[in-house]
Amino acid sequence: MYKSIYLDQFKLTYVRKLLIKGFNNSEAIQSIIHFDRSEFTEPILTMEDLQLIDSLTTIDNLKMKMDSTNTIGRVAEGAEGKHPLAYILNRFTSKWLDSLASKRYKLSGVEKNWTE
C-alpha cells in the first residue's frame, strides 16, 4: 500500500511540475493546480525526490522548446510550437517514469518512516 501511494505521488508531482513549466506557469495552469485536490495531505516525497523532479522537468521543458523551434516551417500551419499535453501524456504513460518512481522509492527509505 505504501509503495503504491509513493509511486502515485511521485508521478503526480512530476506531471504537475511539467504542466507548470510546459505552459510557462500560466494563470490557467496555476488555477488548475490550486484547485486540484489529488495530492496526498502529508508530505511523502523526500527533498531529494523533489529536487530530482524539478531538474527533470526543467530538462523536459527545454526539450519541448527545442522541439518547438525545430517545427518552425516544417509542419502544417497552426501545428508549430510547443505540444506540452502530448509530451506530458507520453512521459506519464512511459515505462521510464514508472521505473524512475520505483527506483526512487527504494532509495528514499520512506517506508521505514511510515512503519515507525
PEQUI-V791401 format. One record per pair of residues at least 4 apart in sequence whose C-alpha atoms are under 6 Angstrom apart, sorted by the first residue. I is the first residue (numbers start at 0). J is the second residue. Records with the same first field share a line. If there is no record, write none. Layout:
# PEQUI-V791401
I = J, J
This chain:
# PEQUI-V791401
6 = 100
7 = 11
8 = 12
13 = 52
17 = 21, 56
18 = 22
19 = 24
20 = 24
21 = 60, 83
29 = 33
44 = 48
63 = 81
67 = 80, 81
70 = 74, 79
71 = 79
83 = 87
87 = 91
94 = 98
103 = 107
